[in-house]
Amino acid sequence: MKIQHLMIRTLSLVFAWALLACDSTSKAPKENPNTQSKAENPMVADTVSQTVVSSTIAPAAAILAKQEVPILCYHQLRDWKPTDSKVARDYIVPPAAFAAQLKALADSGYQTILPDQLYNYLAFGASLPKKPVMLTFDDTDLDQYTIAAPEMKKYGFKGVYFVMTVSIGRPRYMSKEQIKELSDQGHVIASHTWDHHNVKKYAGSDWETQIEKPTKQLEAITGKKIEYFAYPFGLWNPQAIPELKKRGMKAAFQLYAPRDQQDPLFTIRRIIITGTMSGQATIARMKTAFGKS
């Protein structure tokens, strides 16, 4: 009896130890091989992983109630010429001014986000960095590759390039190879039509010419799905939204107009940053346009 009792007691202790070990293993944090630590890259830690709180797209009212993310729009990055008009200078940012603006963002703790992160935040309640900002570049100008990309790299920033495909490969514009390189570096390539025609004037085959064909061209260049769109001149109308949805777009970006009350994901606001703005003036403009962030 003593031997039998001893065996039972020993088996019980082994079983209890096994349960304890299993419980300890289940509670240990699992390492995500796709997520770098803050020590490895402080810019990555807060932006790669997003906690999504819902699997259902939020209603329009809930999206409109969310804090807007500052989204900055750039066009040409070059020094002003004597022949540039005052209006033209609003769309031309000298490289030194651009560098000062990015430095101010970095020094103030801003982190760049990309369209998927913004979409997941608006549609599904996903988390974002404490001070998010999105940098966007329209029209395919070469200086967005030669000046903007290297300047962003200094701070670990990523941008969104809204490409007008008619210009690809032309003098002063980006080539297919440069667009592919930007995509491979982690920037996002998105659609900005074929030749910058006003979306409000589209009819018939315009949707194929301006949206479908450019989308396929950009997908062939990057090897990635194109799901985001910027309206030429920032101008949109309600009739454009279902057309964009039919052609695979998840969201679209305008400029200053109020957002659509039924489809705010297709009227996301941006602001143009001018070359006259200092770094701190840029941040002040962001706060005025989008609220404190």
LUMGU-385503 format. One record per residue (C-alpha): x, y, z; residue in three letters; residue number from 1. Coordinates in steps of 0.02 Angstrom, whole numbers, always signed. Example, Ala and Ser with C-alpha at 12.3 -4.5 7.8 and 13.67 -1.06 7.14 Angstrom:
BEGIN
<X:+615 Y:-225 Z:+390 aa:ALA i:1>
<X:+684 Y:-53 Z:+357 aa:SER i:2>
! end
This chain:
BEGIN
<X:+0 Y:+0 Z:+0 aa:MET i:1>
<X:+141 Y:+120 Z:+44 aa:LYS i:2>
<X:+223 Y:+92 Z:-126 aa:ILE i:3>
<X:+57 Y:+118 Z:-218 aa:GLN i:4>
<X:+22 Y:+276 Z:-117 aa:HIS i:5>
<X:+196 Y:+344 Z:-157 aa:LEU i:6>
<X:+172 Y:+313 Z:-345 aa:MET i:7>
<X:+4 Y:+402 Z:-346 aa:ILE i:8>
<X:+78 Y:+550 Z:-253 aa:ARG i:9>
<X:+225 Y:+560 Z:-373 aa:THR i:10>
<X:+112 Y:+556 Z:-526 aa:LEU i:11>
<X:+4 Y:+694 Z:-450 aa:SER i:12>
<X:+156 Y:+807 Z:-426 aa:LEU i:13>
<X:+214 Y:+777 Z:-605 aa:VAL i:14>
<X:+41 Y:+818 Z:-672 aa:PHE i:15>
<X:+32 Y:+977 Z:-568 aa:ALA i:16>
<X:+204 Y:+1032 Z:-628 aa:TRP i:17>
<X:+152 Y:+1004 Z:-809 aa:ALA i:18>
<X:-4 Y:+1110 Z:-787 aa:LEU i:19>
<X:+98 Y:+1250 Z:-710 aa:LEU i:20>
<X:+224 Y:+1247 Z:-852 aa:ALA i:21>
<X:+86 Y:+1249 Z:-983 aa:CYS i:22>
<X:+1 Y:+1396 Z:-899 aa:ASP i:23>
<X:+164 Y:+1492 Z:-888 aa:SER i:24>
<X:+198 Y:+1463 Z:-1074 aa:THR i:25>
<X:+25 Y:+1522 Z:-1126 aa:SER i:26>
<X:+45 Y:+1684 Z:-1030 aa:LYS i:27>
<X:+216 Y:+1725 Z:-1101 aa:ALA i:28>
<X:+213 Y:+1863 Z:-1234 aa:PRO i:29>
<X:+225 Y:+1802 Z:-1413 aa:LYS i:30>
<X:+357 Y:+1887 Z:-1518 aa:GLU i:31>
<X:+296 Y:+1955 Z:-1684 aa:ASN i:32>
<X:+434 Y:+1922 Z:-1811 aa:PRO i:33>
<X:+367 Y:+2061 Z:-1923 aa:ASN i:34>
<X:+377 Y:+2196 Z:-1788 aa:THR i:35>
<X:+539 Y:+2281 Z:-1740 aa:GLN i:36>
<X:+568 Y:+2339 Z:-1563 aa:SER i:37>
<X:+588 Y:+2523 Z:-1515 aa:LYS i:38>
<X:+772 Y:+2489 Z:-1483 aa:ALA i:39>
<X:+792 Y:+2428 Z:-1662 aa:GLU i:40>
<X:+693 Y:+2568 Z:-1743 aa:ASN i:41>
<X:+593 Y:+2692 Z:-1637 aa:PRO i:42>
<X:+495 Y:+2750 Z:-1790 aa:MET i:43>
<X:+432 Y:+2575 Z:-1828 aa:VAL i:44>
<X:+371 Y:+2524 Z:-1657 aa:ALA i:45>
<X:+217 Y:+2634 Z:-1653 aa:ASP i:46>
<X:+167 Y:+2621 Z:-1836 aa:THR i:47>
<X:+191 Y:+2442 Z:-1896 aa:VAL i:48>
<X:+70 Y:+2357 Z:-1777 aa:SER i:49>
<X:-108 Y:+2421 Z:-1768 aa:GLN i:50>
<X:-238 Y:+2360 Z:-1645 aa:THR i:51>
<X:-404 Y:+2347 Z:-1737 aa:VAL i:52>
<X:-556 Y:+2357 Z:-1625 aa:VAL i:53>
<X:-689 Y:+2311 Z:-1754 aa:SER i:54>
<X:-704 Y:+2204 Z:-1910 aa:SER i:55>
<X:-851 Y:+2306 Z:-1977 aa:THR i:56>
<X:-827 Y:+2473 Z:-2066 aa:ILE i:57>
<X:-884 Y:+2612 Z:-1952 aa:ALA i:58>
<X:-1038 Y:+2714 Z:-2003 aa:PRO i:59>
<X:-1008 Y:+2882 Z:-2084 aa:ALA i:60>
<X:-1056 Y:+2979 Z:-1927 aa:ALA i:61>
<X:-926 Y:+2886 Z:-1824 aa:ALA i:62>
<X:-790 Y:+2918 Z:-1953 aa:ILE i:63>
<X:-834 Y:+3103 Z:-1961 aa:LEU i:64>
<X:-826 Y:+3114 Z:-1771 aa:ALA i:65>
<X:-647 Y:+3050 Z:-1763 aa:LYS i:66>
<X:-499 Y:+3166 Z:-1742 aa:GLN i:67>
<X:-434 Y:+3208 Z:-1916 aa:GLU i:68>
<X:-255 Y:+3164 Z:-1956 aa:VAL i:69>
<X:-148 Y:+3305 Z:-2029 aa:PRO i:70>
<X:-114 Y:+3267 Z:-2213 aa:ILE i:71>
<X:+7 Y:+3381 Z:-2304 aa:LEU i:72>
<X:+7 Y:+3402 Z:-2492 aa:CYS i:73>
<X:+162 Y:+3448 Z:-2591 aa:TYR i:74>
<X:+188 Y:+3476 Z:-2777 aa:HIS i:75>
<X:+353 Y:+3547 Z:-2842 aa:GLN i:76>
<X:+509 Y:+3552 Z:-2734 aa:LEU i:77>
<X:+629 Y:+3678 Z:-2811 aa:ARG i:78>
<X:+694 Y:+3854 Z:-2789 aa:ASP i:79>
<X:+583 Y:+3994 Z:-2852 aa:TRP i:80>
<X:+618 Y:+4075 Z:-3020 aa:LYS i:81>
<X:+589 Y:+4259 Z:-3062 aa:PRO i:82>
<X:+456 Y:+4201 Z:-3186 aa:THR i:83>
<X:+355 Y:+4108 Z:-3053 aa:ASP i:84>
<X:+192 Y:+4198 Z:-3015 aa:SER i:85>
<X:+129 Y:+4223 Z:-2838 aa:LYS i:86>
<X:-1 Y:+4087 Z:-2866 aa:VAL i:87>
<X:+130 Y:+3968 Z:-2935 aa:ALA i:88>
<X:+240 Y:+3996 Z:-2782 aa:ARG i:89>
<X:+102 Y:+3927 Z:-2672 aa:ASP i:90>
<X:+134 Y:+3759 Z:-2756 aa:TYR i:91>
<X:+324 Y:+3770 Z:-2759 aa:ILE i:92>
<X:+423 Y:+3733 Z:-2601 aa:VAL i:93>
<X:+610 Y:+3771 Z:-2603 aa:PRO i:94>
<X:+715 Y:+3623 Z:-2542 aa:PRO i:95>
<X:+780 Y:+3721 Z:-2392 aa:ALA i:96>
<X:+602 Y:+3760 Z:-2336 aa:ALA i:97>
<X:+551 Y:+3579 Z:-2360 aa:PHE i:98>
<X:+699 Y:+3520 Z:-2255 aa:ALA i:99>
<X:+653 Y:+3643 Z:-2116 aa:ALA i:100>
<X:+472 Y:+3584 Z:-2118 aa:GLN i:101>
<X:+520 Y:+3401 Z:-2102 aa:LEU i:102>
<X:+645 Y:+3438 Z:-1965 aa:LYS i:103>
<X:+512 Y:+3531 Z:-1866 aa:ALA i:104>
<X:+394 Y:+3383 Z:-1882 aa:LEU i:105>
<X:+527 Y:+3261 Z:-1824 aa:ALA i:106>
<X:+585 Y:+3373 Z:-1681 aa:ASP i:107>
<X:+404 Y:+3391 Z:-1622 aa:SER i:108>
<X:+380 Y:+3202 Z:-1615 aa:GLY i:109>
<X:+272 Y:+3178 Z:-1770 aa:TYR i:110>
<X:+276 Y:+3008 Z:-1855 aa:GLN i:111>
<X:+221 Y:+2977 Z:-2033 aa:THR i:112>
<X:+81 Y:+2857 Z:-2071 aa:ILE i:113>
<X:+25 Y:+2780 Z:-2236 aa:LEU i:114>
<X:-149 Y:+2760 Z:-2314 aa:PRO i:115>
<X:-182 Y:+2584 Z:-2248 aa:ASP i:116>
<X:-150 Y:+2645 Z:-2071 aa:GLN i:117>
<X:-265 Y:+2794 Z:-2095 aa:LEU i:118>
<X:-399 Y:+2685 Z:-2173 aa:TYR i:119>
<X:-390 Y:+2558 Z:-2031 aa:ASN i:120>
<X:-402 Y:+2699 Z:-1904 aa:TYR i:121>
<X:-553 Y:+2779 Z:-1985 aa:LEU i:122>
<X:-645 Y:+2622 Z:-2039 aa:ALA i:123>
<X:-603 Y:+2498 Z:-1900 aa:PHE i:124>
<X:-543 Y:+2600 Z:-1752 aa:GLY i:125>
<X:-361 Y:+2545 Z:-1766 aa:ALA i:126>
<X:-228 Y:+2630 Z:-1662 aa:SER i:127>
<X:-110 Y:+2764 Z:-1727 aa:LEU i:128>
<X:+50 Y:+2845 Z:-1662 aa:PRO i:129>
<X:+23 Y:+2984 Z:-1536 aa:LYS i:130>
<X:+65 Y:+3120 Z:-1663 aa:LYS i:131>
<X:+28 Y:+3055 Z:-1839 aa:PRO i:132>
<X:+52 Y:+3150 Z:-2000 aa:VAL i:133>
<X:+40 Y:+3099 Z:-2183 aa:MET i:134>
<X:+153 Y:+3171 Z:-2317 aa:LEU i:135>
<X:+81 Y:+3167 Z:-2493 aa:THR i:136>
<X:+155 Y:+3218 Z:-2662 aa:PHE i:137>
<X:+53 Y:+3252 Z:-2819 aa:ASP i:138>
<X:+90 Y:+3250 Z:-3005 aa:ASP i:139>
<X:+246 Y:+3139 Z:-3023 aa:THR i:140>
<X:+377 Y:+3279 Z:-3024 aa:ASP i:141>
<X:+556 Y:+3214 Z:-3024 aa:LEU i:142>
<X:+605 Y:+3321 Z:-2875 aa:ASP i:143>
<X:+487 Y:+3219 Z:-2768 aa:GLN i:144>
<X:+608 Y:+3075 Z:-2799 aa:TYR i:145>
<X:+773 Y:+3169 Z:-2796 aa:THR i:146>
<X:+735 Y:+3290 Z:-2653 aa:ILE i:147>
<X:+584 Y:+3230 Z:-2552 aa:ALA i:148>
<X:+631 Y:+3046 Z:-2534 aa:ALA i:149>
<X:+810 Y:+3075 Z:-2470 aa:PRO i:150>
<X:+751 Y:+3210 Z:-2350 aa:GLU i:151>
<X:+615 Y:+3096 Z:-2280 aa:MET i:152>
<X:+741 Y:+2956 Z:-2260 aa:LYS i:153>
<X:+840 Y:+3061 Z:-2134 aa:LYS i:154>
<X:+695 Y:+3044 Z:-2012 aa:TYR i:155>
<X:+627 Y:+2873 Z:-2058 aa:GLY i:156>
<X:+477 Y:+2958 Z:-2140 aa:PHE i:157>
<X:+374 Y:+2878 Z:-2279 aa:LYS i:158>
<X:+264 Y:+2967 Z:-2405 aa:GLY i:159>
<X:+120 Y:+2942 Z:-2525 aa:VAL i:160>
<X:+150 Y:+2978 Z:-2710 aa:TYR i:161>
<X:-6 Y:+3016 Z:-2810 aa:PHE i:162>
<X:+55 Y:+2981 Z:-2987 aa:VAL i:163>
<X:-12 Y:+3060 Z:-3146 aa:MET i:164>
<X:+33 Y:+2924 Z:-3271 aa:THR i:165>
<X:+37 Y:+3029 Z:-3432 aa:VAL i:166>
<X:+198 Y:+3109 Z:-3367 aa:SER i:167>
<X:+294 Y:+2950 Z:-3325 aa:ILE i:168>
<X:+463 Y:+2951 Z:-3412 aa:GLY i:169>
<X:+450 Y:+3129 Z:-3477 aa:ARG i:170>
<X:+584 Y:+3260 Z:-3441 aa:PRO i:171>
<X:+570 Y:+3327 Z:-3261 aa:ARG i:172>
<X:+456 Y:+3183 Z:-3211 aa:TYR i:173>
<X:+489 Y:+3015 Z:-3131 aa:MET i:174>
<X:+525 Y:+2858 Z:-3231 aa:SER i:175>
<X:+446 Y:+2687 Z:-3206 aa:LYS i:176>
<X:+606 Y:+2629 Z:-3122 aa:GLU i:177>
<X:+605 Y:+2774 Z:-2998 aa:GLN i:178>
<X:+422 Y:+2745 Z:-2955 aa:ILE i:179>
<X:+459 Y:+2561 Z:-2926 aa:LYS i:180>
<X:+607 Y:+2605 Z:-2816 aa:GLU i:181>
<X:+500 Y:+2719 Z:-2707 aa:LEU i:182>
<X:+372 Y:+2581 Z:-2688 aa:SER i:183>
<X:+507 Y:+2454 Z:-2643 aa:ASP i:184>
<X:+574 Y:+2574 Z:-2510 aa:GLN i:185>
<X:+405 Y:+2573 Z:-2421 aa:GLY i:186>
<X:+325 Y:+2729 Z:-2491 aa:HIS i:187>
<X:+149 Y:+2710 Z:-2562 aa:VAL i:188>
<X:+110 Y:+2737 Z:-2745 aa:ILE i:189>
<X:-69 Y:+2792 Z:-2778 aa:ALA i:190>
<X:-174 Y:+2856 Z:-2922 aa:SER i:191>
<X:-192 Y:+3037 Z:-2982 aa:HIS i:192>
<X:-275 Y:+3001 Z:-3151 aa:THR i:193>
<X:-197 Y:+2990 Z:-3323 aa:TRP i:194>
<X:-181 Y:+3175 Z:-3366 aa:ASP i:195>
<X:-255 Y:+3274 Z:-3220 aa:HIS i:196>
<X:-427 Y:+3304 Z:-3293 aa:HIS i:197>
<X:-559 Y:+3371 Z:-3173 aa:ASN i:198>
<X:-662 Y:+3224 Z:-3106 aa:VAL i:199>
<X:-819 Y:+3330 Z:-3108 aa:LYS i:200>
<X:-814 Y:+3328 Z:-3299 aa:LYS i:201>
<X:-797 Y:+3139 Z:-3323 aa:TYR i:202>
<X:-922 Y:+3049 Z:-3432 aa:ALA i:203>
<X:-929 Y:+2884 Z:-3526 aa:GLY i:204>
<X:-757 Y:+2812 Z:-3562 aa:SER i:205>
<X:-669 Y:+2944 Z:-3457 aa:ASP i:206>
<X:-674 Y:+2826 Z:-3308 aa:TRP i:207>
<X:-579 Y:+2693 Z:-3404 aa:GLU i:208>
<X:-453 Y:+2819 Z:-3472 aa:THR i:209>
<X:-424 Y:+2915 Z:-3313 aa:GLN i:210>
<X:-442 Y:+2780 Z:-3178 aa:ILE i:211>
<X:-442 Y:+2601 Z:-3242 aa:GLU i:212>
<X:-295 Y:+2609 Z:-3362 aa:LYS i:213>
<X:-183 Y:+2714 Z:-3247 aa:PRO i:214>
<X:-222 Y:+2596 Z:-3103 aa:THR i:215>
<X:-170 Y:+2443 Z:-3204 aa:LYS i:216>
<X:-14 Y:+2533 Z:-3263 aa:GLN i:217>
<X:+39 Y:+2577 Z:-3086 aa:LEU i:218>
<X:+2 Y:+2400 Z:-3026 aa:GLU i:219>
<X:+112 Y:+2332 Z:-3165 aa:ALA i:220>
<X:+253 Y:+2450 Z:-3115 aa:ILE i:221>
<X:+247 Y:+2420 Z:-2928 aa:THR i:222>
<X:+181 Y:+2242 Z:-2920 aa:GLY i:223>
<X:+59 Y:+2303 Z:-2786 aa:LYS i:224>
<X:-127 Y:+2339 Z:-2784 aa:LYS i:225>
<X:-173 Y:+2523 Z:-2807 aa:ILE i:226>
<X:-314 Y:+2567 Z:-2687 aa:GLU i:227>
<X:-302 Y:+2754 Z:-2654 aa:TYR i:228>
<X:-340 Y:+2905 Z:-2762 aa:PHE i:229>
<X:-316 Y:+3094 Z:-2757 aa:ALA i:230>
<X:-436 Y:+3207 Z:-2852 aa:TYR i:231>
<X:-352 Y:+3327 Z:-2975 aa:PRO i:232>
<X:-363 Y:+3505 Z:-2908 aa:PHE i:233>
<X:-439 Y:+3426 Z:-2751 aa:GLY i:234>
<X:-610 Y:+3436 Z:-2836 aa:LEU i:235>
<X:-739 Y:+3298 Z:-2816 aa:TRP i:236>
<X:-925 Y:+3267 Z:-2834 aa:ASN i:237>
<X:-1042 Y:+3134 Z:-2762 aa:PRO i:238>
<X:-1058 Y:+3050 Z:-2932 aa:GLN i:239>
<X:-873 Y:+3008 Z:-2930 aa:ALA i:240>
<X:-877 Y:+2906 Z:-2770 aa:ILE i:241>
<X:-971 Y:+2751 Z:-2834 aa:PRO i:242>
<X:-863 Y:+2753 Z:-2990 aa:GLU i:243>
<X:-705 Y:+2747 Z:-2885 aa:LEU i:244>
<X:-777 Y:+2609 Z:-2776 aa:LYS i:245>
<X:-818 Y:+2504 Z:-2930 aa:LYS i:246>
<X:-637 Y:+2520 Z:-2984 aa:ARG i:247>
<X:-564 Y:+2454 Z:-2822 aa:GLY i:248>
<X:-524 Y:+2614 Z:-2727 aa:MET i:249>
<X:-538 Y:+2605 Z:-2537 aa:LYS i:250>
<X:-522 Y:+2792 Z:-2506 aa:ALA i:251>
<X:-494 Y:+2956 Z:-2597 aa:ALA i:252>
<X:-412 Y:+3121 Z:-2550 aa:PHE i:253>
<X:-470 Y:+3297 Z:-2588 aa:GLN i:254>
<X:-410 Y:+3466 Z:-2523 aa:LEU i:255>
<X:-507 Y:+3593 Z:-2421 aa:TYR i:256>
<X:-693 Y:+3560 Z:-2450 aa:ALA i:257>
<X:-806 Y:+3488 Z:-2315 aa:PRO i:258>
<X:-810 Y:+3299 Z:-2314 aa:ARG i:259>
<X:-956 Y:+3203 Z:-2389 aa:ASP i:260>
<X:-1079 Y:+3157 Z:-2251 aa:GLN i:261>
<X:-1117 Y:+2986 Z:-2327 aa:GLN i:262>
<X:-942 Y:+2938 Z:-2388 aa:ASP i:263>
<X:-809 Y:+3028 Z:-2286 aa:PRO i:264>
<X:-679 Y:+2896 Z:-2334 aa:LEU i:265>
<X:-688 Y:+2962 Z:-2512 aa:PHE i:266>
<X:-669 Y:+3145 Z:-2464 aa:THR i:267>
<X:-521 Y:+3141 Z:-2344 aa:ILE i:268>
<X:-452 Y:+3317 Z:-2323 aa:ARG i:269>
<X:-275 Y:+3378 Z:-2357 aa:ARG i:270>
<X:-191 Y:+3548 Z:-2348 aa:ILE i:271>
<X:-63 Y:+3623 Z:-2467 aa:ILE i:272>
<X:+100 Y:+3673 Z:-2384 aa:ILE i:273>
<X:+185 Y:+3823 Z:-2462 aa:THR i:274>
<X:+367 Y:+3873 Z:-2472 aa:GLY i:275>
<X:+339 Y:+4027 Z:-2365 aa:THR i:276>
<X:+298 Y:+3922 Z:-2211 aa:MET i:277>
<X:+432 Y:+3894 Z:-2081 aa:SER i:278>
<X:+436 Y:+3731 Z:-1986 aa:GLY i:279>
<X:+336 Y:+3800 Z:-1840 aa:GLN i:280>
<X:+216 Y:+3888 Z:-1958 aa:ALA i:281>
<X:+184 Y:+3721 Z:-2042 aa:THR i:282>
<X:+140 Y:+3640 Z:-1876 aa:ILE i:283>
<X:+29 Y:+3788 Z:-1830 aa:ALA i:284>
<X:-61 Y:+3774 Z:-1997 aa:ARG i:285>
<X:-88 Y:+3588 Z:-1966 aa:MET i:286>
<X:-166 Y:+3620 Z:-1796 aa:LYS i:287>
<X:-279 Y:+3755 Z:-1866 aa:THR i:288>
<X:-338 Y:+3646 Z:-2011 aa:ALA i:289>
<X:-357 Y:+3480 Z:-1921 aa:PHE i:290>
<X:-370 Y:+3521 Z:-1737 aa:GLY i:291>
<X:-239 Y:+3490 Z:-1603 aa:LYS i:292>
<X:-142 Y:+3329 Z:-1629 aa:SER i:293>
! end
